[in-house]
């Protein structure tokens, strides 16, 4: 898979402790990731551009990581022009690390 076809993940808020951290995932694998990590995946996928309160799970183990907001931006109506997911989670560095590790374990760069 070329880098142009990769699905990527990155925090979009400043590093460190905060009330909320936001992680953005962009690329073709976003719908699969949503189905894997959001307990309300159907609500997230069928309501683009709306926030959905969801339990977020580790994509590998299924273990709950946090409860937060998931927002799906369907291509081409997103910041990147690709399917995009924003996860708004508690701002603990531990939670942020778990979310990023879970995405990477799912094969997202």
C-alpha positions in Angstrom: 0.0 0.0 0.0 1.4 3.4 -0.9 1.5 6.2 1.5 -1.2 7.9 -0.5 -3.5 5.0 0.3 -2.6 4.7 4.0 -5.0 5.4 6.7 -3.3 7.7 9.2 -3.9 8.7 12.8 -2.6 11.7 14.9 -3.6 13.7 17.9 -4.8 17.2 16.8 -4.6 18.7 20.3 -1.5 19.8 22.2 0.5 17.2 24.0 0.1 16.9 27.8 -2.7 16.7 30.2 -6.0 18.4 29.3 -9.7 18.1 29.8 -10.1 16.7 26.3 -7.8 15.2 23.6 -8.9 14.9 20.0 -7.5 12.2 17.7 -8.1 12.3 13.9 -8.0 9.3 11.7 -8.1 9.7 7.9 -8.2 7.2 5.1 -10.1 4.3 3.5 -10.0 2.1 6.6 -12.0 4.6 8.8 -15.4 2.8 8.4 -13.7 -0.5 9.4 -12.1 1.1 12.4 -15.4 2.7 13.5 -17.0 -0.8 13.4 -14.2 -2.1 15.5 -13.8 0.5 18.2 -17.2 2.3 18.7 -20.0 0.5 20.5 -22.4 2.7 18.6 -20.8 2.2 15.2 -24.0 2.2 13.2 -25.0 5.6 14.8 -21.6 7.0 14.0 -21.6 5.8 10.4 -25.2 6.8 9.6 -25.0 10.3 11.0 -22.0 12.0 9.4 -20.9 15.3 10.9 -22.9 14.6 14.2 -21.3 13.8 17.5 -22.1 10.4 18.9 -21.4 9.5 22.6 -19.8 6.0 22.5 -17.7 3.6 24.5 -14.4 3.4 22.7 -12.7 0.0 22.7 -9.3 -1.3 21.9 -9.5 -2.6 18.3 -7.4 -5.6 19.2 -8.7 -6.8 22.6 -12.1 -5.2 22.6 -11.4 -3.9 26.1 -13.0 -0.5 26.9 -10.5 2.4 26.8 -12.8 5.4 27.4 -16.1 7.0 26.8 -16.1 9.9 24.5 -17.5 11.5 21.3 -17.0 10.1 17.8 -17.6 12.2 14.7 -17.5 10.7 11.2 -16.8 13.0 8.2 -17.7 11.1 5.0 -15.5 11.7 1.9 -15.3 14.0 0.1 -16.8 16.3 2.8 -14.0 16.2 5.3 -10.8 18.1 6.1 -8.7 15.7 4.1 -11.2 14.8 1.3 -11.1 11.2 2.7 -13.3 9.4 5.2 -12.3 10.9 8.5 -13.0 10.1 12.2 -12.5 12.4 15.1 -12.4 10.8 18.6 -12.9 13.2 21.5 -11.6 11.5 24.6 -10.6 12.4 28.1 -7.3 14.3 28.1 -5.2 11.9 30.1 -1.9 11.1 28.4 -2.6 7.4 29.2 -6.0 7.5 27.4 -4.5 9.3 24.4 -1.6 6.7 24.2 -4.1 3.8 24.4 -6.3 5.3 21.6 -3.2 5.8 19.4 -1.8 2.3 20.2 -5.2 0.8 19.4 -5.4 2.5 16.0 -1.8 1.4 15.2 -2.6 -2.2 16.2 -5.5 -2.0 13.7 -2.9 -1.3 11.0 -3.3 2.5 10.9 -0.1 4.5 10.4 
